């Protein structure tokens, strides 16, 4: 068992070194890898870099203040929010910010580190009994899915009940995340249309002042700003965030599936080797683990 433990800890260190995953060297330490949150720098760098390039181009070509028009901002932002709200409920919109926050702040774990961690728990349960996992439940609260699954196992729930309830939990979580991603997709669809509406409003106002030729150029520039705002919001904010959320959803579902397989296996009192075999069916071939000879 000690040999397997050392291999488990070594594999955990290989699972996600960039994210700072560290398996406990003390078997009594049951802090899961996802209990620590890390910032998704790729998303932040992408957003800051994209807007920075646009701002730099505006500053080089002329006065960046010419690209600021409050009425255009109100039309695009307010219109996009209003139309999106028509498609969804107010409760959905208020709940969306929690899911969107998951794009910028992520648990410090991936599928491979979650797999190694479940084998760690499986070893503890086999060596010391299922009740030995109870001392770590408080440390698992930042991983609600894992906490609930292990709590059911510690409470003596049958493996079939653990699987049934946790699959329902996975389906409910996936539905919420899909709904939020759909809301972002809808906002990305609406924003350019609101920009076009703002442009038409500006053109009507411009045509009403044709008697003053000197005002046509500035009025046309302001009219086009709404199209600019709509395109920027759609293709630099809403659509990328929706794509990142969908990507994270896939990883979260894989991690939840690993937690589910591990918890059910522990509930059935299976050997960690069998747990490893079941978990490897979920992992991509390049990430599969081999802790047992």
Long-range contacts (C-beta under 8 A, 24 or more apart in sequence): 1-123, 1-127, 4-123, 4-272, 4-291, 4-292, 5-123, 7-291, 8-116, 8-119, 8-120, 8-123, 8-291, 11-116, 11-289, 11-291, 12-113, 12-116, 12-117, 12-120, 15-110, 15-112, 15-113, 15-115, 15-116, 16-108, 16-109, 16-110, 16-112, 16-113, 19-108, 19-109, 19-110, 19-113, 20-108, 21-108, 21-109, 21-110, 21-113, 23-116, 23-117, 23-120, 24-120, 27-124, 27-127, 28-135, 29-136, 30-121, 30-124, 30-133, 30-135, 30-136, 30-139, 30-140, 31-136, 31-139, 32-109, 32-117, 32-136, 32-139, 32-140, 32-142, 32-143, 32-146, 33-107, 33-108, 33-109, 33-113, 33-114, 33-117, 34-107, 34-108, 34-109, 34-114, 34-142, 34-143, 34-146, 34-255, 35-107, 35-139, 35-140, 35-142, 35-143, 36-107, 36-108, 36-142, 37-105, 37-106, 37-107, 37-108, 37-142, 38-105, 38-106, 38-107, 38-108, 39-104, 39-105, 39-106, 40-103, 40-104, 40-105, 40-106, 40-244, 43-103, 43-104, 43-240, 43-241, 43-244, 44-104, 46-240, 47-236, 47-237, 47-240, 50-236, 51-236, 54-232, 66-221, 67-225, 67-228, 69-222, 69-225, 69-226, 71-198, 71-222, 72-198, 72-202, 72-222, 72-225, 72-226, 72-229, 73-229, 75-194, 75-195, 75-197, 75-198, 75-201, 75-226, 76-191, 76-194, 76-195, 76-198, 76-226, 76-229, 76-230, 76-233, 77-229, 77-233, 79-190, 79-194, 79-197, 79-198, 80-187, 80-190, 80-191, 80-194, 80-230, 80-233, 81-187, 83-186, 83-190, 83-194, 84-183, 84-186, 84-187, 84-190, 87-183, 87-186, 88-179, 88-183, 88-186, 92-179, 92-180, 92-183, 93-183, 95-176, 95-180, 96-179, 96-180, 96-183, 96-184, 99-176, 99-177, 99-180, 99-245, 100-180, 100-184, 100-241, 100-245, 102-245, 102-248, 103-241, 103-244, 103-245, 103-248, 106-248, 107-142, 107-143, 109-255, 110-251, 110-255, 111-251, 111-254, 111-255, 111-258, 111-282, 111-283, 111-284, 111-287, 112-283, 112-287, 112-289, 114-255, 114-258, 114-259, 115-258, 115-262, 115-276, 115-279, 115-280, 115-282, 115-283, 115-287, 115-289, 116-289, 116-291, 118-258, 118-259, 118-261, 118-262, 118-263, 118-275, 118-279, 119-262, 119-272, 119-275, 119-276, 119-279, 119-289, 119-291, 121-150, 121-262, 121-266, 122-262, 122-265, 122-266, 122-270, 122-272, 122-275, 123-272, 125-153, 125-266, 125-269, 126-269, 126-271, 126-272, 130-154, 130-156, 130-266, 130-267, 130-269, 133-266, 143-259, 145-169, 145-170, 145-173, 145-256, 145-259, 146-259, 146-263, 149-259, 149-260, 149-262, 149-263, 150-263, 152-263, 152-267, 153-263, 153-266, 153-267, 157-267, 158-267, 159-264, 159-265, 159-267, 159-268, 162-260, 162-263, 162-264, 162-267, 163-260, 163-264, 166-256, 166-259, 166-260, 166-263, 167-260, 169-256, 170-253, 170-256, 170-257, 170-260, 173-252, 173-256, 174-249, 174-253, 177-245, 177-249, 177-252, 178-249, 180-245, 181-242, 181-245, 181-246, 181-249, 184-238, 184-239, 184-241, 184-242, 184-245, 185-238, 185-239, 185-242, 187-233, 187-234, 187-238, 188-233, 188-234, 188-235, 188-238, 188-239, 188-242, 189-234, 191-229, 191-230, 191-231, 191-233, 191-234, 191-238, 192-227, 192-230, 192-231, 192-234, 193-230, 194-226, 194-230, 195-226, 195-227, 195-228, 195-229, 195-230, 195-231, 196-226, 196-227, 196-230, 197-226, 198-223, 198-225, 198-226, 198-227, 198-229, 198-230, 199-223, 199-224, 199-226, 199-227, 201-226, 202-226, 254-282, 254-283, 257-282, 258-282, 258-283
